[in-house]
Amino acid sequence: MNRIKEVLKEKGISQTWLAKKLDKSYNTINEYSRNVRQPSLEDLYRIAKILDVNAKDLLKEE
């Protein structure tokens, strides 16, 4: 499970903006945000860098 949706909301960043930065489709980011699909570790680290957070901050304990 991830906290991408919460972090985007906290930072006031849209899924569309993140999709463009990652060169991914909006649907992919939306699936990550809804925990329908999980990003690869590489993408998780890229998302963390773009959002200026620690990758651990994007994960939530089950």
C-alpha positions, 0 to 999 in steps of 0.5 A, spaced: 500 500 500 502 506 498 500 514 500 501 517 493 494 520 493 495 523 500 502 526 499 499 529 492 494 532 496 498 535 502 503 538 497 497 540 492 500 537 486 495 533 481 495 526 478 496 529 471 502 533 473 505 527 476 504 523 470 507 528 465 513 528 470 514 521 470 512 520 463 506 515 465 499 516 463 494 519 467 491 512 468 497 509 471 498 514 476 491 514 478 491 506 479 497 508 483 493 513 487 488 508 488 492 502 490 489 498 484 496 498 482 503 499 485 509 502 482 515 499 481 521 500 486 524 505 481 518 509 479 517 509 487 524 512 488 522 517 482 516 519 485 519 520 491 524 525 488 519 529 484 515 530 490 521 531 495 519 526 500 523 520 502 521 514 499 519 511 506 514 517 506 510 514 500 509 507 503 504 505 509 504 500 514 499 494 512 
